[in-house]
Amino acid sequence: MESKQETCLHCGGSGQIPSWRLGTLFGIPQTTQTCPRCHGTGKK
Ligand SMILES: [Zn+2]
């Protein structure tokens, strides 16, 4: 039984991925960029 999800695995379905900037000591994502795979749709 396979659960076929259309959720983009690259961004987890959010459509955006956190972009860590160099120099951020706390590792907090300062910005987000549109997922290059799903182009922000969050789906495959
Ligand atoms: Zn994606």
mmCIF file of the protein (N, C-alpha, C, O) and its ligand, coordinates in Angstrom:
data_MODEL
# 
_entry.id   MODEL 
# 
loop_
_entity.id 
_entity.type 
_entity.pdbx_number_of_molecules 
1 polymer     1 
2 non-polymer 1 
# 
_entity_poly.entity_id                      1 
_entity_poly.type                           'polypeptide(L)' 
_entity_poly.nstd_linkage                   no 
_entity_poly.nstd_monomer                   no 
_entity_poly.pdbx_seq_one_letter_code       MESKQETCLHCGGSGQIPSWRLGTLFGIPQTTQTCPRCHGTGKK 
_entity_poly.pdbx_seq_one_letter_code_can   MESKQETCLHCGGSGQIPSWRLGTLFGIPQTTQTCPRCHGTGKK 
_entity_poly.pdbx_strand_id                 A 
# 
loop_
_entity_poly_seq.entity_id 
_entity_poly_seq.num 
_entity_poly_seq.mon_id 
_entity_poly_seq.hetero 
1 1  MET n 
1 2  GLU n 
1 3  SER n 
1 4  LYS n 
1 5  GLN n 
1 6  GLU n 
1 7  THR n 
1 8  CYS n 
1 9  LEU n 
1 10 HIS n 
1 11 CYS n 
1 12 GLY n 
1 13 GLY n 
1 14 SER n 
1 15 GLY n 
1 16 GLN n 
1 17 ILE n 
1 18 PRO n 
1 19 SER n 
1 20 TRP n 
1 21 ARG n 
1 22 LEU n 
1 23 GLY n 
1 24 THR n 
1 25 LEU n 
1 26 PHE n 
1 27 GLY n 
1 28 ILE n 
1 29 PRO n 
1 30 GLN n 
1 31 THR n 
1 32 THR n 
1 33 GLN n 
1 34 THR n 
1 35 CYS n 
1 36 PRO n 
1 37 ARG n 
1 38 CYS n 
1 39 HIS n 
1 40 GLY n 
1 41 THR n 
1 42 GLY n 
1 43 LYS n 
1 44 LYS n 
# 
loop_
_struct_asym.id 
_struct_asym.entity_id 
A 1 
B 2 
# 
loop_
_chem_comp.id 
_chem_comp.type 
_chem_comp.mon_nstd_flag 
ARG 'L-peptide linking' y 
CYS 'L-peptide linking' y 
GLN 'L-peptide linking' y 
GLU 'L-peptide linking' y 
GLY 'peptide linking'   y 
HIS 'L-peptide linking' y 
ILE 'L-peptide linking' y 
LEU 'L-peptide linking' y 
LYS 'L-peptide linking' y 
MET 'L-peptide linking' y 
PHE 'L-peptide linking' y 
PRO 'L-peptide linking' y 
SER 'L-peptide linking' y 
THR 'L-peptide linking' y 
TRP 'L-peptide linking' y 
ZN  non-polymer         . 
# 
_pdbx_entity_nonpoly.entity_id   2 
_pdbx_entity_nonpoly.name        ? 
_pdbx_entity_nonpoly.comp_id     ZN 
# 
_pdbx_nonpoly_scheme.asym_id         B 
_pdbx_nonpoly_scheme.entity_id       2 
_pdbx_nonpoly_scheme.mon_id          ZN 
_pdbx_nonpoly_scheme.ndb_seq_num     1 
_pdbx_nonpoly_scheme.pdb_seq_num     101 
_pdbx_nonpoly_scheme.auth_seq_num    101 
_pdbx_nonpoly_scheme.pdb_mon_id      ZN 
_pdbx_nonpoly_scheme.auth_mon_id     ZN 
_pdbx_nonpoly_scheme.pdb_strand_id   A 
_pdbx_nonpoly_scheme.pdb_ins_code    . 
# 
loop_
_atom_site.group_PDB 
_atom_site.id 
_atom_site.type_symbol 
_atom_site.label_atom_id 
_atom_site.label_alt_id 
_atom_site.label_comp_id 
_atom_site.label_asym_id 
_atom_site.label_entity_id 
_atom_site.label_seq_id 
_atom_site.pdbx_PDB_ins_code 
_atom_site.Cartn_x 
_atom_site.Cartn_y 
_atom_site.Cartn_z 
_atom_site.occupancy 
_atom_site.B_iso_or_equiv 
_atom_site.pdbx_formal_charge 
_atom_site.auth_seq_id 
_atom_site.auth_comp_id 
_atom_site.auth_asym_id 
_atom_site.auth_atom_id 
_atom_site.pdbx_PDB_model_num 
ATOM   1   N  N  . MET A 1 1  ? 0.857  -1.198 0.000  1.00 0.00 ? 1   MET A N  1 
ATOM   2   C  CA . MET A 1 1  ? 0.000  0.000  0.000  1.00 0.00 ? 1   MET A CA 1 
ATOM   3   C  C  . MET A 1 1  ? 0.883  1.234  0.000  1.00 0.00 ? 1   MET A C  1 
ATOM   4   O  O  . MET A 1 1  ? 1.522  1.571  0.997  1.00 0.00 ? 1   MET A O  1 
ATOM   5   N  N  . GLU A 1 2  ? 0.898  1.874  -1.105 1.00 0.00 ? 2   GLU A N  1 
ATOM   6   C  CA . GLU A 1 2  ? 1.745  3.050  -1.208 1.00 0.00 ? 2   GLU A CA 1 
ATOM   7   C  C  . GLU A 1 2  ? 0.911  4.319  -1.084 1.00 0.00 ? 2   GLU A C  1 
ATOM   8   O  O  . GLU A 1 2  ? -0.181 4.439  -1.640 1.00 0.00 ? 2   GLU A O  1 
ATOM   9   N  N  . SER A 1 3  ? 1.449  5.216  -0.364 1.00 0.00 ? 3   SER A N  1 
ATOM   10  C  CA . SER A 1 3  ? 0.771  6.502  -0.224 1.00 0.00 ? 3   SER A CA 1 
ATOM   11  C  C  . SER A 1 3  ? 1.412  7.490  -1.194 1.00 0.00 ? 3   SER A C  1 
ATOM   12  O  O  . SER A 1 3  ? 2.462  8.076  -0.932 1.00 0.00 ? 3   SER A O  1 
ATOM   13  N  N  . LYS A 1 4  ? 0.754  7.639  -2.283 1.00 0.00 ? 4   LYS A N  1 
ATOM   14  C  CA . LYS A 1 4  ? 1.311  8.540  -3.287 1.00 0.00 ? 4   LYS A CA 1 
ATOM   15  C  C  . LYS A 1 4  ? 0.926  9.969  -2.963 1.00 0.00 ? 4   LYS A C  1 
ATOM   16  O  O  . LYS A 1 4  ? -0.218 10.398 -3.117 1.00 0.00 ? 4   LYS A O  1 
ATOM   17  N  N  . GLN A 1 5  ? 1.919  10.665 -2.516 1.00 0.00 ? 5   GLN A N  1 
ATOM   18  C  CA . GLN A 1 5  ? 1.668  12.054 -2.188 1.00 0.00 ? 5   GLN A CA 1 
ATOM   19  C  C  . GLN A 1 5  ? 2.309  12.947 -3.228 1.00 0.00 ? 5   GLN A C  1 
ATOM   20  O  O  . GLN A 1 5  ? 3.408  12.691 -3.719 1.00 0.00 ? 5   GLN A O  1 
ATOM   21  N  N  . GLU A 1 6  ? 1.609  13.964 -3.532 1.00 0.00 ? 6   GLU A N  1 
ATOM   22  C  CA . GLU A 1 6  ? 2.130  14.900 -4.524 1.00 0.00 ? 6   GLU A CA 1 
ATOM   23  C  C  . GLU A 1 6  ? 2.997  15.965 -3.887 1.00 0.00 ? 6   GLU A C  1 
ATOM   24  O  O  . GLU A 1 6  ? 3.467  16.899 -4.537 1.00 0.00 ? 6   GLU A O  1 
ATOM   25  N  N  . THR A 1 7  ? 3.191  15.790 -2.592 1.00 0.00 ? 7   THR A N  1 
ATOM   26  C  CA . THR A 1 7  ? 3.978  16.801 -1.899 1.00 0.00 ? 7   THR A CA 1 
ATOM   27  C  C  . THR A 1 7  ? 5.425  16.762 -2.356 1.00 0.00 ? 7   THR A C  1 
ATOM   28  O  O  . THR A 1 7  ? 6.040  15.700 -2.448 1.00 0.00 ? 7   THR A O  1 
ATOM   29  N  N  . CYS A 1 8  ? 5.934  17.899 -2.630 1.00 0.00 ? 8   CYS A N  1 
ATOM   30  C  CA . CYS A 1 8  ? 7.325  18.002 -3.044 1.00 0.00 ? 8   CYS A CA 1 
ATOM   31  C  C  . CYS A 1 8  ? 8.235  17.675 -1.863 1.00 0.00 ? 8   CYS A C  1 
ATOM   32  O  O  . CYS A 1 8  ? 8.151  18.281 -0.795 1.00 0.00 ? 8   CYS A O  1 
ATOM   33  N  N  . LEU A 1 9  ? 9.096  16.709 -2.092 1.00 0.00 ? 9   LEU A N  1 
ATOM   34  C  CA . LEU A 1 9  ? 9.972  16.285 -1.010 1.00 0.00 ? 9   LEU A CA 1 
ATOM   35  C  C  . LEU A 1 9  ? 11.101 17.278 -0.777 1.00 0.00 ? 9   LEU A C  1 
ATOM   36  O  O  . LEU A 1 9  ? 11.745 17.276 0.272  1.00 0.00 ? 9   LEU A O  1 
ATOM   37  N  N  . HIS A 1 10 ? 11.319 18.097 -1.742 1.00 0.00 ? 10  HIS A N  1 
ATOM   38  C  CA . HIS A 1 10 ? 12.440 19.023 -1.648 1.00 0.00 ? 10  HIS A CA 1 
ATOM   39  C  C  . HIS A 1 10 ? 12.154 20.120 -0.634 1.00 0.00 ? 10  HIS A C  1 
ATOM   40  O  O  . HIS A 1 10 ? 13.045 20.570 0.086  1.00 0.00 ? 10  HIS A O  1 
ATOM   41  N  N  . CYS A 1 11 ? 10.906 20.536 -0.590 1.00 0.00 ? 11  CYS A N  1 
ATOM   42  C  CA . CYS A 1 11 ? 10.564 21.638 0.313  1.00 0.00 ? 11  CYS A CA 1 
ATOM   43  C  C  . CYS A 1 11 ? 9.576  21.180 1.369  1.00 0.00 ? 11  CYS A C  1 
ATOM   44  O  O  . CYS A 1 11 ? 9.226  21.945 2.268  1.00 0.00 ? 11  CYS A O  1 
ATOM   45  N  N  . GLY A 1 12 ? 9.127  19.947 1.269  1.00 0.00 ? 12  GLY A N  1 
ATOM   46  C  CA . GLY A 1 12 ? 8.197  19.433 2.255  1.00 0.00 ? 12  GLY A CA 1 
ATOM   47  C  C  . GLY A 1 12 ? 6.783  19.921 2.045  1.00 0.00 ? 12  GLY A C  1 
ATOM   48  O  O  . GLY A 1 12 ? 5.941  19.805 2.936  1.00 0.00 ? 12  GLY A O  1 
ATOM   49  N  N  . GLY A 1 13 ? 6.525  20.454 0.898  1.00 0.00 ? 13  GLY A N  1 
ATOM   50  C  CA . GLY A 1 13 ? 5.175  20.881 0.576  1.00 0.00 ? 13  GLY A CA 1 
ATOM   51  C  C  . GLY A 1 13 ? 4.893  22.342 0.872  1.00 0.00 ? 13  GLY A C  1 
ATOM   52  O  O  . GLY A 1 13 ? 3.799  22.846 0.616  1.00 0.00 ? 13  GLY A O  1 
ATOM   53  N  N  . SER A 1 14 ? 5.881  23.000 1.404  1.00 0.00 ? 14  SER A N  1 
ATOM   54  C  CA . SER A 1 14 ? 5.677  24.415 1.744  1.00 0.00 ? 14  SER A CA 1 
ATOM   55  C  C  . SER A 1 14 ? 5.858  25.309 0.523  1.00 0.00 ? 14  SER A C  1 
ATOM   56  O  O  . SER A 1 14 ? 5.356  26.432 0.469  1.00 0.00 ? 14  SER A O  1 
ATOM   57  N  N  . GLY A 1 15 ? 6.583  24.785 -0.445 1.00 0.00 ? 15  GLY A N  1 
ATOM   58  C  CA . GLY A 1 15 ? 6.819  25.583 -1.637 1.00 0.00 ? 15  GLY A CA 1 
ATOM   59  C  C  . GLY A 1 15 ? 8.002  26.522 -1.491 1.00 0.00 ? 15  GLY A C  1 
ATOM   60  O  O  . GLY A 1 15 ? 8.444  27.162 -2.445 1.00 0.00 ? 15  GLY A O  1 
ATOM   61  N  N  . GLN A 1 16 ? 8.492  26.579 -0.276 1.00 0.00 ? 16  GLN A N  1 
ATOM   62  C  CA . GLN A 1 16 ? 9.640  27.439 -0.038 1.00 0.00 ? 16  GLN A CA 1 
ATOM   63  C  C  . GLN A 1 16 ? 10.641 26.705 0.818  1.00 0.00 ? 16  GLN A C  1 
ATOM   64  O  O  . GLN A 1 16 ? 10.281 25.861 1.639  1.00 0.00 ? 16  GLN A O  1 
ATOM   65  N  N  . ILE A 1 17 ? 11.868 27.026 0.625  1.00 0.00 ? 17  ILE A N  1 
ATOM   66  C  CA . ILE A 1 17 ? 12.912 26.413 1.422  1.00 0.00 ? 17  ILE A CA 1 
ATOM   67  C  C  . ILE A 1 17 ? 13.719 27.508 2.097  1.00 0.00 ? 17  ILE A C  1 
ATOM   68  O  O  . ILE A 1 17 ? 14.010 28.541 1.494  1.00 0.00 ? 17  ILE A O  1 
ATOM   69  N  N  . PRO A 1 18 ? 14.075 27.276 3.339  1.00 0.00 ? 18  PRO A N  1 
ATOM   70  C  CA . PRO A 1 18 ? 14.846 28.276 4.069  1.00 0.00 ? 18  PRO A CA 1 
ATOM   71  C  C  . PRO A 1 18 ? 16.237 28.437 3.484  1.00 0.00 ? 18  PRO A C  1 
ATOM   72  O  O  . PRO A 1 18 ? 16.893 27.469 3.100  1.00 0.00 ? 18  PRO A O  1 
ATOM   73  N  N  . SER A 1 19 ? 16.651 29.651 3.429  1.00 0.00 ? 19  SER A N  1 
ATOM   74  C  CA . SER A 1 19 ? 17.974 29.927 2.886  1.00 0.00 ? 19  SER A CA 1 
ATOM   75  C  C  . SER A 1 19 ? 18.847 30.504 3.998  1.00 0.00 ? 19  SER A C  1 
ATOM   76  O  O  . SER A 1 19 ? 18.675 31.648 4.420  1.00 0.00 ? 19  SER A O  1 
ATOM   77  N  N  . TRP A 1 20 ? 19.780 29.685 4.457  1.00 0.00 ? 20  TRP A N  1 
ATOM   78  C  CA . TRP A 1 20 ? 20.661 30.141 5.516  1.00 0.00 ? 20  TRP A CA 1 
ATOM   79  C  C  . TRP A 1 20 ? 21.785 30.985 4.940  1.00 0.00 ? 20  TRP A C  1 
ATOM   80  O  O  . TRP A 1 20 ? 22.484 30.604 4.001  1.00 0.00 ? 20  TRP A O  1 
ATOM   81  N  N  . ARG A 1 21 ? 21.911 32.105 5.531  1.00 0.00 ? 21  ARG A N  1 
ATOM   82  C  CA . ARG A 1 21 ? 22.971 32.980 5.064  1.00 0.00 ? 21  ARG A CA 1 
ATOM   83  C  C  . ARG A 1 21 ? 24.246 32.708 5.836  1.00 0.00 ? 21  ARG A C  1 
ATOM   84  O  O  . ARG A 1 21 ? 24.234 32.346 7.013  1.00 0.00 ? 21  ARG A O  1 
ATOM   85  N  N  . LEU A 1 22 ? 25.318 32.891 5.142  1.00 0.00 ? 22  LEU A N  1 
ATOM   86  C  CA . LEU A 1 22 ? 26.602 32.728 5.790  1.00 0.00 ? 22  LEU A CA 1 
ATOM   87  C  C  . LEU A 1 22 ? 26.779 33.823 6.836  1.00 0.00 ? 22  LEU A C  1 
ATOM   88  O  O  . LEU A 1 22 ? 26.478 34.994 6.606  1.00 0.00 ? 22  LEU A O  1 
ATOM   89  N  N  . GLY A 1 23 ? 27.269 33.406 7.973  1.00 0.00 ? 23  GLY A N  1 
ATOM   90  C  CA . GLY A 1 23 ? 27.486 34.387 9.030  1.00 0.00 ? 23  GLY A CA 1 
ATOM   91  C  C  . GLY A 1 23 ? 26.383 34.380 10.055 1.00 0.00 ? 23  GLY A C  1 
ATOM   92  O  O  . GLY A 1 23 ? 26.456 35.083 11.063 1.00 0.00 ? 23  GLY A O  1 
ATOM   93  N  N  . THR A 1 24 ? 25.377 33.600 9.806  1.00 0.00 ? 24  THR A N  1 
ATOM   94  C  CA . THR A 1 24 ? 24.301 33.496 10.788 1.00 0.00 ? 24  THR A CA 1 
ATOM   95  C  C  . THR A 1 24 ? 24.692 32.468 11.846 1.00 0.00 ? 24  THR A C  1 
ATOM   96  O  O  . THR A 1 24 ? 24.645 31.261 11.610 1.00 0.00 ? 24  THR A O  1 
ATOM   97  N  N  . LEU A 1 25 ? 25.068 32.960 12.981 1.00 0.00 ? 25  LEU A N  1 
ATOM   98  C  CA . LEU A 1 25 ? 25.628 32.087 13.998 1.00 0.00 ? 25  LEU A CA 1 
ATOM   99  C  C  . LEU A 1 25 ? 24.573 31.180 14.620 1.00 0.00 ? 25  LEU A C  1 
ATOM   100 O  O  . LEU A 1 25 ? 24.879 30.080 15.082 1.00 0.00 ? 25  LEU A O  1 
ATOM   101 N  N  . PHE A 1 26 ? 23.388 31.629 14.628 1.00 0.00 ? 26  PHE A N  1 
ATOM   102 C  CA . PHE A 1 26 ? 22.345 30.874 15.310 1.00 0.00 ? 26  PHE A CA 1 
ATOM   103 C  C  . PHE A 1 26 ? 21.666 29.869 14.387 1.00 0.00 ? 26  PHE A C  1 
ATOM   104 O  O  . PHE A 1 26 ? 20.868 29.040 14.825 1.00 0.00 ? 26  PHE A O  1 
ATOM   105 N  N  . GLY A 1 27 ? 21.992 29.957 13.133 1.00 0.00 ? 27  GLY A N  1 
ATOM   106 C  CA . GLY A 1 27 ? 21.418 29.026 12.187 1.00 0.00 ? 27  GLY A CA 1 
ATOM   107 C  C  . GLY A 1 27 ? 19.950 29.269 11.933 1.00 0.00 ? 27  GLY A C  1 
ATOM   108 O  O  . GLY A 1 27 ? 19.221 28.370 11.513 1.00 0.00 ? 27  GLY A O  1 
ATOM   109 N  N  . ILE A 1 28 ? 19.529 30.468 12.184 1.00 0.00 ? 28  ILE A N  1 
ATOM   110 C  CA . ILE A 1 28 ? 18.131 30.794 11.945 1.00 0.00 ? 28  ILE A CA 1 
ATOM   111 C  C  . ILE A 1 28 ? 17.954 31.206 10.489 1.00 0.00 ? 28  ILE A C  1 
ATOM   112 O  O  . ILE A 1 28 ? 18.676 32.065 9.984  1.00 0.00 ? 28  ILE A O  1 
ATOM   113 N  N  . PRO A 1 29 ? 17.011 30.600 9.840  1.00 0.00 ? 29  PRO A N  1 
ATOM   114 C  CA . PRO A 1 29 ? 16.776 30.966 8.451  1.00 0.00 ? 29  PRO A CA 1 
ATOM   115 C  C  . PRO A 1 29 ? 16.327 32.413 8.328  1.00 0.00 ? 29  PRO A C  1 
ATOM   116 O  O  . PRO A 1 29 ? 15.272 32.803 8.830  1.00 0.00 ? 29  PRO A O  1 
ATOM   117 N  N  . GLN A 1 30 ? 17.132 33.178 7.665  1.00 0.00 ? 30  GLN A N  1 
ATOM   118 C  CA . GLN A 1 30 ? 16.827 34.592 7.526  1.00 0.00 ? 30  GLN A CA 1 
ATOM   119 C  C  . GLN A 1 30 ? 15.833 34.832 6.400  1.00 0.00 ? 30  GLN A C  1 
ATOM   120 O  O  . GLN A 1 30 ? 14.961 35.696 6.482  1.00 0.00 ? 30  GLN A O  1 
ATOM   121 N  N  . THR A 1 31 ? 15.990 34.064 5.384  1.00 0.00 ? 31  THR A N  1 
ATOM   122 C  CA . THR A 1 31 ? 15.137 34.272 4.221  1.00 0.00 ? 31  THR A CA 1 
ATOM   123 C  C  . THR A 1 31 ? 14.655 32.936 3.689  1.00 0.00 ? 31  THR A C  1 
ATOM   124 O  O  . THR A 1 31 ? 15.209 31.882 4.004  1.00 0.00 ? 31  THR A O  1 
ATOM   125 N  N  . THR A 1 32 ? 13.656 33.001 2.910  1.00 0.00 ? 32  THR A N  1 
ATOM   126 C  CA . THR A 1 32 ? 13.183 31.799 2.242  1.00 0.00 ? 32  THR A CA 1 
ATOM   127 C  C  . THR A 1 32 ? 13.183 32.037 0.750  1.00 0.00 ? 32  THR A C  1 
ATOM   128 O  O  . THR A 1 32 ? 12.940 33.143 0.266  1.00 0.00 ? 32  THR A O  1 
ATOM   129 N  N  . GLN A 1 33 ? 13.458 30.981 0.052  1.00 0.00 ? 33  GLN A N  1 
ATOM   130 C  CA . GLN A 1 33 ? 13.437 31.102 -1.397 1.00 0.00 ? 33  GLN A CA 1 
ATOM   131 C  C  . GLN A 1 33 ? 12.478 30.087 -1.975 1.00 0.00 ? 33  GLN A C  1 
ATOM   132 O  O  . GLN A 1 33 ? 12.231 29.032 -1.391 1.00 0.00 ? 33  GLN A O  1 
ATOM   133 N  N  . THR A 1 34 ? 11.959 30.415 -3.100 1.00 0.00 ? 34  THR A N  1 
ATOM   134 C  CA . THR A 1 34 ? 11.007 29.520 -3.751 1.00 0.00 ? 34  THR A CA 1 
ATOM   135 C  C  . THR A 1 34 ? 11.686 28.223 -4.151 1.00 0.00 ? 34  THR A C  1 
ATOM   136 O  O  . THR A 1 34 ? 12.780 28.221 -4.714 1.00 0.00 ? 34  THR A O  1 
ATOM   137 N  N  . CYS A 1 35 ? 11.029 27.145 -3.854 1.00 0.00 ? 35  CYS A N  1 
ATOM   138 C  CA . CYS A 1 35 ? 11.588 25.849 -4.174 1.00 0.00 ? 35  CYS A CA 1 
ATOM   139 C  C  . CYS A 1 35 ? 11.809 25.723 -5.688 1.00 0.00 ? 35  CYS A C  1 
ATOM   140 O  O  . CYS A 1 35 ? 10.880 25.913 -6.474 1.00 0.00 ? 35  CYS A O  1 
ATOM   141 N  N  . PRO A 1 36 ? 13.021 25.408 -6.079 1.00 0.00 ? 36  PRO A N  1 
ATOM   142 C  CA . PRO A 1 36 ? 13.338 25.325 -7.506 1.00 0.00 ? 36  PRO A CA 1 
ATOM   143 C  C  . PRO A 1 36 ? 12.705 24.120 -8.179 1.00 0.00 ? 36  PRO A C  1 
ATOM   144 O  O  . PRO A 1 36 ? 12.610 24.066 -9.405 1.00 0.00 ? 36  PRO A O  1 
ATOM   145 N  N  . ARG A 1 37 ? 12.277 23.167 -7.390 1.00 0.00 ? 37  ARG A N  1 
ATOM   146 C  CA . ARG A 1 37 ? 11.711 21.947 -7.990 1.00 0.00 ? 37  ARG A CA 1 
ATOM   147 C  C  . ARG A 1 37 ? 10.232 22.105 -8.317 1.00 0.00 ? 37  ARG A C  1 
ATOM   148 O  O  . ARG A 1 37 ? 9.769  21.758 -9.403 1.00 0.00 ? 37  ARG A O  1 
ATOM   149 N  N  . CYS A 1 38 ? 9.512  22.640 -7.341 1.00 0.00 ? 38  CYS A N  1 
ATOM   150 C  CA . CYS A 1 38 ? 8.069  22.753 -7.551 1.00 0.00 ? 38  CYS A CA 1 
ATOM   151 C  C  . CYS A 1 38 ? 7.658  24.181 -7.853 1.00 0.00 ? 38  CYS A C  1 
ATOM   152 O  O  . CYS A 1 38 ? 6.492  24.467 -8.125 1.00 0.00 ? 38  CYS A O  1 
ATOM   153 N  N  . HIS A 1 39 ? 8.627  25.062 -7.801 1.00 0.00 ? 39  HIS A N  1 
ATOM   154 C  CA . HIS A 1 39 ? 8.379  26.470 -8.124 1.00 0.00 ? 39  HIS A CA 1 
ATOM   155 C  C  . HIS A 1 39 ? 7.322  27.077 -7.215 1.00 0.00 ? 39  HIS A C  1 
ATOM   156 O  O  . HIS A 1 39 ? 6.504  27.893 -7.640 1.00 0.00 ? 39  HIS A O  1 
ATOM   157 N  N  . GLY A 1 40 ? 7.358  26.664 -5.965 1.00 0.00 ? 40  GLY A N  1 
ATOM   158 C  CA . GLY A 1 40 ? 6.491  27.295 -4.978 1.00 0.00 ? 40  GLY A CA 1 
ATOM   159 C  C  . GLY A 1 40 ? 5.118  26.673 -4.857 1.00 0.00 ? 40  GLY A C  1 
ATOM   160 O  O  . GLY A 1 40 ? 4.283  27.146 -4.085 1.00 0.00 ? 40  GLY A O  1 
ATOM   161 N  N  . THR A 1 41 ? 4.883  25.632 -5.602 1.00 0.00 ? 41  THR A N  1 
ATOM   162 C  CA . THR A 1 41 ? 3.565  25.024 -5.550 1.00 0.00 ? 41  THR A CA 1 
ATOM   163 C  C  . THR A 1 41 ? 3.452  24.025 -4.405 1.00 0.00 ? 41  THR A C  1 
ATOM   164 O  O  . THR A 1 41 ? 2.361  23.748 -3.908 1.00 0.00 ? 41  THR A O  1 
ATOM   165 N  N  . GLY A 1 42 ? 4.587  23.495 -4.001 1.00 0.00 ? 42  GLY A N  1 
ATOM   166 C  CA . GLY A 1 42 ? 4.582  22.520 -2.914 1.00 0.00 ? 42  GLY A CA 1 
ATOM   167 C  C  . GLY A 1 42 ? 4.233  21.124 -3.368 1.00 0.00 ? 42  GLY A C  1 
ATOM   168 O  O  . GLY A 1 42 ? 4.118  20.202 -2.560 1.00 0.00 ? 42  GLY A O  1 
ATOM   169 N  N  . LYS A 1 43 ? 4.069  20.979 -4.655 1.00 0.00 ? 43  LYS A N  1 
ATOM   170 C  CA . LYS A 1 43 ? 3.739  19.669 -5.209 1.00 0.00 ? 43  LYS A CA 1 
ATOM   171 C  C  . LYS A 1 43 ? 4.779  19.257 -6.230 1.00 0.00 ? 43  LYS A C  1 
ATOM   172 O  O  . LYS A 1 43 ? 5.552  20.075 -6.729 1.00 0.00 ? 43  LYS A O  1 
ATOM   173 N  N  . LYS A 1 44 ? 4.776  18.002 -6.519 1.00 0.00 ? 44  LYS A N  1 
ATOM   174 C  CA . LYS A 1 44 ? 5.725  17.518 -7.503 1.00 0.00 ? 44  LYS A CA 1 
ATOM   175 C  C  . LYS A 1 44 ? 5.376  18.018 -8.897 1.00 0.00 ? 44  LYS A C  1 
ATOM   176 O  O  . LYS A 1 44 ? 6.076  17.704 -9.859 1.00 0.00 ? 44  LYS A O  1 
HETATM 177 ZN ZN . ZN  B 2 .  ? 9.255  22.010 -3.639 1.00 0.00 2 101 ZN  A ZN 1 
# 
